[in-house]
Amino acid sequence: MGIYRYGRERLEQYLADSGIPYTIIRAGDLQDTDGCFWELLVGKDDELHQTETITIARADVAEVCSQTLEFEESKFKAFDVASKPEGTDTPTKDFKARFSQFSTRF
């Protein structure tokens, strides 16, 4: 795991240093369940590992990916994404606000 993480971090840093627009999405443990029914958790630097769950539906990851193409607030950022357990909150609809949570780049 340590070698994988080191390699991933180097590749992400290389991408960030390239100057081309990017968004790095680090999805939690993927689940084959229906998406769009949970509130999405967005974090940075593995802070989501401190939450009650680090899982996310594959459909929700696809939705996050497509939403990053719509909003400038997602450019030049890297973030972790997972979801709260079903029924604990309202589903995420305002992706612009979620992407705006981070002002720092990479």
C-alpha positions as CSV (number, residue, x, y, z in Angstrom):
1,M,0.0,0.0,0.0
2,G,2.8,2.4,0.8
3,I,4.5,1.9,-2.6
4,Y,1.1,2.5,-4.3
5,R,0.4,5.7,-2.4
6,Y,3.9,7.0,-3.0
7,G,3.6,6.3,-6.8
8,R,0.1,7.9,-6.9
9,E,1.3,11.0,-5.1
10,R,4.2,11.4,-7.5
11,L,1.9,11.0,-10.5
12,E,-0.6,13.5,-9.1
13,Q,2.2,16.0,-8.3
14,Y,3.5,15.6,-11.9
15,L,0.0,16.3,-13.3
16,A,-0.4,19.4,-11.0
17,D,3.0,20.7,-12.0
18,S,2.2,20.3,-15.7
19,G,0.1,23.4,-15.9
20,I,-2.8,21.7,-17.7
21,P,-6.2,22.0,-16.1
22,Y,-7.0,18.9,-13.9
23,T,-9.3,17.6,-11.3
24,I,-8.1,14.6,-9.3
25,I,-10.9,12.6,-7.7
26,R,-9.9,10.0,-5.1
27,A,-13.0,7.9,-4.7
28,G,-13.7,5.9,-1.5
29,D,-14.5,2.2,-1.6
30,L,-16.7,1.6,-4.6
31,Q,-20.1,0.0,-4.3
32,D,-22.4,-1.5,-6.9
33,T,-25.5,0.3,-5.5
34,D,-27.9,2.9,-6.8
35,G,-26.4,6.4,-6.7
36,C,-27.7,9.9,-6.1
37,F,-29.5,9.0,-2.9
38,W,-26.8,10.1,-0.4
39,E,-25.1,13.2,0.7
40,L,-21.6,13.3,-0.7
41,L,-18.6,13.9,1.6
42,V,-15.7,15.8,0.1
43,G,-12.4,16.0,1.8
44,K,-8.7,16.4,1.3
45,D,-5.6,14.6,2.4
46,D,-7.4,11.4,3.5
47,E,-9.5,13.2,6.1
48,L,-12.5,11.2,5.1
49,H,-10.8,8.2,6.7
50,Q,-11.9,9.8,10.0
51,T,-15.6,9.6,9.0
52,E,-18.1,6.8,9.6
53,T,-17.9,5.5,6.0
54,I,-15.5,5.8,3.1
55,T,-17.8,4.1,0.6
56,I,-19.5,5.6,-2.5
57,A,-21.7,4.2,-5.3
58,R,-20.0,3.9,-8.7
59,A,-22.9,6.0,-10.1
60,D,-22.1,8.8,-7.7
61,V,-18.4,8.8,-8.7
62,A,-19.6,9.0,-12.4
63,E,-21.8,12.0,-11.4
64,V,-19.0,13.8,-9.6
65,C,-16.8,13.3,-12.7
66,S,-19.4,14.7,-15.0
67,Q,-20.1,17.6,-12.7
68,T,-16.4,18.6,-12.6
69,L,-16.7,19.4,-16.3
70,E,-19.4,21.9,-15.6
71,F,-17.8,24.1,-12.9
72,E,-14.6,26.1,-12.9
73,E,-14.5,25.6,-9.1
74,S,-13.3,22.0,-9.7
75,K,-10.2,22.9,-11.8
76,F,-6.7,22.5,-10.4
77,K,-8.0,20.6,-7.4
78,A,-7.6,17.1,-5.9
79,F,-10.1,15.8,-3.4
80,D,-11.4,12.6,-1.8
81,V,-15.1,11.7,-2.2
82,A,-17.3,9.3,-0.3
83,S,-21.0,9.3,0.8
84,K,-22.9,9.3,4.0
85,P,-25.0,6.3,4.8
86,E,-28.4,6.2,3.1
87,G,-31.1,8.2,4.9
88,T,-28.8,10.2,7.1
89,D,-29.0,13.5,5.1
90,T,-30.3,15.0,1.9
91,P,-28.7,14.0,-1.4
92,T,-26.1,16.4,-2.8
93,K,-27.4,18.6,-5.6
94,D,-25.2,21.7,-5.4
95,F,-21.9,20.4,-6.8
96,K,-20.5,23.9,-7.3
97,A,-20.7,24.5,-3.6
98,R,-19.0,21.2,-2.9
99,F,-16.2,22.0,-5.3
100,S,-15.9,25.5,-3.8
101,Q,-15.1,24.1,-0.3
102,F,-11.4,24.1,-1.2
103,S,-9.6,27.2,-2.0
104,T,-6.1,25.6,-2.1
105,R,-4.8,23.9,-5.2
106,F,-3.5,20.3,-5.0
